[in-house]
Amino acid sequence: MMTRSLNITYFTALIVTLGSLAIISGAWFIELGLGIKPCHLCLIGRLPHYFGIPVAAVAVILARSGTQLRLARTLLVLAAAIFLVGTGISVYHAGVEFGVFQGPTDCTGTLSQPESVNDFLKQLDTVKIVRCDEVAMRIFGLSLAAWNAIICFGLTFIASLGAQGRR
């Protein structure tokens, strides 16, 4: 039988794992299913999910077993820190989209030195830069970066609650 603190730790770790999996699955669906290519900052914004999912998943397993509850809570602290970094990345990205911050140079693209005007025109046809300062998709008026910031902050909060082991 699960104790109350085990129950909270287990369920918060499960929520964090599934929530992050849902976000990264949605990002892949938007990219591969809808054909909307991510910018450089979008790809960086996915990294906390790639790191946070396995950390939270191990916390789920440990909390469920009941024998490693302290380690499960420590992993939830790590997950909270990872998603707090994700919040910062996404706030920066949303700020770039809204013109508050200057975006990285990766989002502007570079062309090699063309030999002729025809070479230059061919390069323009083949180089496709996804700009970080343009919103590719909005949901309820917010960009995906803004939603990722909100969700990462929520995952940080939930993981922090689970790390405490109480309501």
C-alpha positions, 0 to 999 in steps of 0.5 A: 500500500502506498503511503501518502507521501509516496503517492504524491511523489509517484503521481507528481513524477508521473504527471511531469513525465507524461506532461513533458512527453505530451509537449515533445510529442506535440512538437514532433507532430507539428514538425513532421505532421503539419510540416512546420519546421522549428527554428534554432531556438525551438530546437534548443527549447526541446532539450529540457524535455529530452533531459527531463523525461528520463529523469522524471521517468526514473523518479516514477519507477523509484517512487512506485517501488517505494524503496528509493523514495528519497532518490525519487524526490532528489530526481524530482528536484533535478527535474524541477531545475531542468524545467526551470531552465526550459522556462528561461529558454522559452521566455527568451525565445518568446521575447525574441518573437515579440521583439523584446530580445535580439535573437541569435545569429543562427536564426538569420542564416549565412550564405557562402560567397557566390561566384556569380549572380546565377550562383547567388540566385541558386543559393537563395532558392536552396537555403531555407532559414526558419527565423526565430523572431517570427511566430510560426504558429499561435494557439489561443493567441500565444506562440508555441514558445510562450506556451512552452514557457508556461508549461515548463514553469508548471512542470517545475512547480509540480516537480517541486511539489513532488520533491517535498512529498506532501500536499 
